[in-house]
């Protein structure tokens, strides 16, 4: 009975062992590298100068127009097809 218990214990603890130490040391490197490549200026937060661009009122109106564009679908655009036919196969 003791040998069976020891064998069972060894089998159960085998699942806790690490079989991929080389992979685990580099886990997440691809994500970190991709994130660094997307950042134009990593030190941008250290710059105390104000950003030149829109003032608060214009930015707020832009956001309101952007959010309002999702309330109704855009108007249909009439397309004039000159020199071709619709649904023609070659």
C-alpha positions in Angstrom: 0.0 0.0 0.0 2.9 2.3 0.8 4.5 1.7 -2.6 1.2 2.6 -4.3 0.9 5.8 -2.3 4.5 6.8 -3.1 3.9 6.0 -6.8 0.7 8.0 -6.8 2.5 10.9 -5.1 5.3 10.9 -7.6 2.9 10.9 -10.5 0.9 13.8 -9.0 4.0 15.9 -8.3 5.3 15.3 -11.8 2.6 17.6 -13.1 4.0 20.5 -11.0 7.5 20.3 -12.5 8.5 22.8 -15.1 9.3 21.3 -18.5 9.7 24.5 -20.4 12.2 26.7 -18.5 13.6 28.2 -21.7 10.2 29.2 -23.0 9.1 30.6 -19.7 12.1 33.0 -19.5 11.1 34.6 -22.8 7.3 34.6 -22.2 5.8 37.9 -23.2 8.8 39.2 -25.1 6.9 39.4 -28.4 4.2 41.5 -26.8 6.7 43.8 -25.1 8.6 44.3 -28.4 5.5 45.0 -30.4 4.4 47.5 -27.8 7.7 49.3 -27.9 7.6 49.5 -31.7 4.2 51.2 -31.5 5.4 53.9 -29.1 6.8 56.9 -31.1 8.2 58.8 -28.1 8.6 56.8 -24.9 9.6 59.9 -23.0 6.5 62.0 -24.1 5.1 62.1 -20.5 8.2 63.8 -19.2 7.8 66.8 -21.6 6.0 69.6 -19.7 5.2 71.6 -22.9 1.5 71.8 -23.9 0.5 70.0 -27.1 -0.2 72.4 -30.0 -3.5 71.6 -31.6 -7.2 71.9 -30.8 -8.5 73.8 -27.8 -11.0 72.2 -25.4 -14.1 73.6 -27.0 -13.2 72.4 -30.5 -12.2 69.0 -29.2 -15.5 68.6 -27.3 -17.5 69.5 -30.4 -15.5 67.0 -32.5 -16.2 64.2 -30.0 -19.9 65.1 -29.9 -20.1 65.0 -33.7 -18.2 61.7 -33.8 -20.5 60.1 -31.2 -23.6 61.5 -33.0 -22.5 59.9 -36.2 -23.4 56.5 -34.7 -27.0 57.4 -33.9 -28.2 57.3 -37.5 -26.8 55.7 -40.6 -25.1 57.9 -43.1 -27.3 59.2 -46.0 -27.3 57.1 -49.1 -25.2 58.3 -52.0 -26.5 58.1 -55.5 -24.0 56.7 -57.9 -24.3 57.3 -61.7 -23.0 54.4 -63.6 -21.9 55.5 -67.0 -20.6 53.0 -69.6 -21.3 49.9 -67.6 -24.1 47.7 -66.5 -25.0 46.4 -63.1 -24.7 42.6 -62.6 -23.2 41.9 -66.0 -21.0 38.9 -66.2 -18.1 38.4 -68.6 
